[in-house]
């Protein structure tokens, strides 16, 4: 009997350890290679062959921030905090702008608070995002999750906004689920304007479909007049340390946060491809949407600017 009890306890402990490893550290490492996934030469060619003035600036407007254990953002990171930024990006031209990302509204932000003493929401900044969308040439988004779409799904002037929206098919299909009440028909029946291929959406701006985190996830490659290049990777990772460590979010985070579940195999390959692209293009500025510390460093280096232009 004692041997049977001991054996049962050992099995339970082993199974518990295995389950914990799978939830918090397993199936998260990037593969050894991801050939052909990202082709920066193609993006550069699309920009070089197009007409029109290139943009002059990349700006980030933060509407809120919070924090969480780093383990939520990177598997196996059992120490440290992840400082979270909720924001929208503005690409500035001499006489026009693009807006990328719909951020989140106060109601959504209040429902997502992780650490109350680190949480903040800026109503004036959110109103600025909403207003900037109405004067932008195009409004796009990296992917269809609630913290990136609310200023679109809950915009107070959907009729004006709709003509500026450039979404892909999965993004357009997802917008109705984020509305408060019935989504206005002009947004509910929005035809996709992005066709799911790598394409130039404006002078100096290329969209790169990258399904994985969501079916409609995409990256943005931007080249300024001064020649500096950016790659916006959205929520491929939440912390840029995931690129450095070649490790994605833990399975646990996926279970408690995402619907639908992200394609972990695809995201792991994307992390490898982004890592390798940064190694071969060290002057390329890469940033994830939610890494507040990384965005702060880029601002200190003069590579991005905080706040939207009028």
N, C-alpha and C positions, 0 to 999 in steps of 0.2 A: 504493500500500500504506500509506504514512504517513497519508494522509488517512483511509483506512478505519480504521486503528488509532485515530487521534485521535477520529474520529466515534464509534467503539465506546466509548472511554473516557468521552467526554462523556455518552453515553446511559446508561452504567452509573452515573456520578456523579449524573445527574439522577434516575434511577430510585431510587437509594439515598437521595437527599435526599427524594424524594416518599414513599418507604416510611417513612423516619424521621419525617417530618412527620405522616403518617397514624397511625403507632403512638403517638406521644408528644404530638401537639398537635391533630390533625385530628378532625373530627366530634365535637366536644366542647362547642361553644358553645351556650348556651341560645338559643331563638328570641326574636324581638322581643316576642312576647306569648303567653300561654296562658290565654285567657279561659274562665271557667266551670269551671276545674279544681279550685279550692279555694273553698268557700263558707262563710266564717266565720259569716255570719248564720244559716245553717242549723244549724251546730253550737251556737251560742249559744241558738237557739230550743229545740233538743232539751234542753239543760240547764235552761233557764228553765222549761220546761213539766213537768219531772219532779219527783217528790217525793223526799224524803230529804235528809239533811245532806250538804253539800259537803265535800270533803277540806280538810285544813288544811296539808298540807305535801307537797312533792316531794323525795325523797331519792335519792341515787345512791350505790351501794356498788361500789367498784372492786375487782375481783378480780385484776387484773394490768395491766401497761402495757409499752410497747415504743416504738420509734420507727422511722421509715423516711424516705427522701427524700420531700420534698413532691411530687415528680413522680409518685409512686405514687398520691397522693390527688387531685391536680389537674393536668389536662393543661396542658402548657406551662410549668409551674413548675419551672424547671431549677436553682433554688437553694432552700436552706432545708430544714428538717427538719419532719416531721409527728410530733408526740408523740401516741401512740395509747393510748387507755383502753379496757379491757375491763371491762364493768360490767353491772349490773342496776339497775332503777329501782323504787322503792317509792312508791306514792301512799298517803298516810296520812289516815285518817279518825279522828274522836274515839274510835271503838271497833272499828275494823277496818282492813284494809290491802288493797291490790292490789299484785301484783308484775308488772312488765313486763320481759321479757327473761330468758333462761335462761343468759346468760353462757357461759363456756367453762371446762372443767376443766383441771387441771394437765397431763395428757397432751397435750391439744390445744394448750395454750399452748406447751409445750416444742417441739412440732412446728412452730410458727409463728414462732420467734424470728428477728428481723431484725437487731437490734443487741444483742449479748449484754450490753454494759455498761449498756444502757438497759432491759433486760428484767427484769421481776419478776413473781412470782406469789404471792398471799397465800392460803394454804390456809384460814386461819381465816375470811377474808372469803367464800371460796367455800362453806364449810360454813354460814355465816350465810345466804347466798342459798338454799341447799338447805333449811335449816330454816324460813326465812321463807315459802317456798312452801307449807309444810304448814299454816300458820296464816292464810294470806291467803284472803280471800273468793274471789278469782279470780286466776289466773295466765295472763298473755297474753304475746305476743311480737310484735316489730315485723316479723320476717321469718325465713325458714327457711334460715339459714346456720349453719355449725358453731360460730361464736363467739357465737351468740345462743340456742343450743338445748341445749347439753350438759347443763346442770343439769336439763333435762326428760328428754332421751333416756336419760341415765345416772343418773337419780335413784334413791337407794337404797330409796325407799318409793313405788313407782309406783302401788300400789293407792289410797293416800291422795291422792296428787297428781292422779290422773286425774279425780276429781270436781271439782277446782278449775280444770282446764285449759279455757280458752276460746280455741280456735284456729279459723282458717278452713280451708277444704278443702285448698288447696295446702300449708298448714303441717302439717296433720294427716297428709297423705300423705307428707310429707318426713321426718317424725320417725324412722321405722325405719332410714333410712340412716346415722344418727348413733349408733346404739346400739353398745355393745360386746357382741358375741355376739348372741343372739336378744333382740329387744325383747319385754318382757312383753306378753302378749295384751291386757291392759287399756289399754296405750298403742298397740299395733299396730292395734287395731280401734276407735280413738277416733273417735266421730262429731264432725264439726265443729259448733261452737256459734255461730260467727259466719257470717252468711249472705252476706257479700260486699257488703253495702250500708253506707252511713253509718248508724251506730246507737249509741245510748246503751248502754254496758255497765255503768255504775254512776253514781250521782249525781255530776255534775261531770266525767264522763269519756266522751268520744265517740271511737269508732274510725272512721277514714277509710281505706277500701281505696285503695291506691296502687300497683298492680302496675307493675313496671318493673325495679327492682333484682332482685327475684325475683317470681314469680307471686303469692305470698301477702303481699307487702310492704304495710304499712299504717302510717298515722300515728296519733298519739294527741293529742287536744285536751283539756286539763285546765283546769278553773276552780276556784280555791280559794274558801274562805269569805270571804276578804278581797277577792275580786274579781279577783285576779291570774290571768292566763291564760298557758298554756304550750302549745307545739306541739312534740311529740317527733317528729323526722323520721327516726329510725332511721339506716339507711345510704343514704338518698337521696344524701347526700354523706358523705364521711369527715372533711372539714375544712370548717368554716363559711366559710372563705375561698372555697370553691367557690360559695357563694351570693353572696358579695360580688362575686366576679369573673365570675359567670354562666358557669362552666366546670366540667364534670364530670370524672370520672376519665379517664385516657387509654385508648385502645384496648388498648395494651400490657398494662395492669393487668387488663383484662377477659380477655385471652387466658390470662394465667398464673394467675389466681385463681378466676374464676367458672365454675360449672357448676350450672345452665345459664347461658348468657350472658345478661347483663341486656339489657333493651330500651332501647337508648341514646336512641332518639327519645323514648320516654316519660319517661325520667329527665331529659333536657334540658328538656322542657316543665315537669316538676315543679320543677326548679331555678328557672326563670323565675317560676312561680306562687308559690313560697315567697318569692323575692326581692321580688316585688311586694306580697305580703301583709305582709311586714315593713315595707315602705315606707309602706303605708297604715295599719298598726297598730303604731306604734313602741313601745308598751308591752307588746306580745306577746313573751314569752320563748321563743325557738326554740332548740333544741339538737339536734345530731347525736350519735349514740351514742359515736363514737370520738374526738372532738376534745377531748383532755385539756386543752389550754390554754384553750379556750372554757369548758369545764366549771369550770375553776379560777377564771376571771373571774366566772362566775355565782355561785360559792360566795362569793367575796370581796364581791360585791354583795348577799349575803343572799337570793338568788333560788332557790338550791337548797342543800340540806344534804348533807354527806357522811355515809355510814353509814346502816344500817337501824335502825329502832326494834325493840324486843323484841316 
